[in-house]
């Protein structure tokens, strides 16, 4: 829409200037006496407008261009009345800037093909530490495409790379994936009992295996209580190096210092960036959709029993798509050996074990007694 409006405006300016050129050519064919009389006649009428202090309307672009062109033919300073001399000079500079932009917009080296431009953008976004030289080398060495680093720089999105050698950092997603098996993520969610009592559920997730390491409930989440949960998780020998949490006030500085004293570095998520703790947010969403949205806990102890049963199902009986339909803690016999075709074994039957009173079921094969 902006392009169409720009072309329409340009057409109006060109048509206005063309009409003024035709009038100028017509006046050039008249005698000097007639032109002098008409000039004096128009000046008298303009003097009347000045005496009445009538404000002239804003000049259009076509009028500005015409005045700039006409000013080249005579001493315009004595005849200029509608604007200040500095204004006419500014119009002249703007006209020259537009003229030079038009002269400079002539087609030069053709752009790269659209698919190659998209590939450069994709490479720059997915490899934050790569600069234009690395991308150009990859294109030449792996794909046989010779593109200069300066050309690659033109098509790289803003904020990617860090010059010729690339950026010194990495994406948060890349860091989490590289340290997933040594990273613990924790967060709180809220549950409401039948008597409208608000309880807080604290979860700790091992990001690499998606295993729910720890889960507990309290009515008063404090830094002291939260530190006790970390001590229960980190009491046994472990390989964890990082603990990730948000910027809730319950995670005080002395709590972070106490966790760091256990040999685990604390990572705080950026301000207003819930996706930085996306794995734990997904866990809490699953907890609500598969458990808390269908059950009304009667008390804190009742909620704790519900969550303990659901946590065992989450770790040992619920397939996870992020694990390739695997389990964080697969029990013996799982995954089951594949069966050719779609027929069930004749010597076994399917057994369903209810979870949370039948809200979910875990299925398995059981041998039929002879």
Secondary structure, 3 states (H helix, E strand, C coil): CHHHHHHHHHHHHHHHHHHHHHHHHHHHCCCHHHHHHHHHHHHHHHHHHHHCCCCCCCCCHHHHHHHHHHCCCCCCCCCCCCCCHHHHHHHHHHHHHHHHHHHHCCCCCCCCCHHHHHHHHHHHHHCCCCCHHHHHHHHHHHHCCCCCHHHHHHHCCCCCCCCCCCCCCCCHHHHHHHCHHHEEEEEEEEEECCCCCEEEEEEEEECCCCEEEEEEEECCCCHHHHHHHHHHHCCCCCCCCEEEECCCCCCCHHHHHHHHHCCCEEEECCCCCHHHHHHHHHHHHHHHHHHHCCCCCCCHHHHHHHHHHHHHHHHHCCCEHHHCCECCCCCCCCCCCCCCCCCCCCCEEEEEEEECCCCEEEEEEEECCC
